[in-house]
Amino acid sequence: MTLELEAFQAIGIVLTIAGSVFGTGKALFARFDASLRERDDTLEAAISNVSKQLTQQSNDVRQIEKDLLLLKAELPEKYLTRADFNRTFTVVEAKLDRLYELLNQQK
């Protein structure tokens, strides 16, 4: 069996096959490109979300640092350390002992 084709028929078949291959390749790459664009958009949204969370956490850390510095500034005004209490109490006891001695001497 032999197939005889005219030149224009052979060119038409070759162009049809080439066009089909080109169209299929173009559709495949368009789909691949759309998939990549969707993935990039998803990654960009995720990075943006992480950036917003990082900014919020950074602001929260700054606020906590400010609160801690304020607390450190207020602590000496509101609270007395054990060493300061002991020192003050020792002075008061010494004065009371001195008063007791003076009262005993006057008797």
Residue pairs with C-beta under 8 A, 6 or more apart in sequence:
5 13
80 88
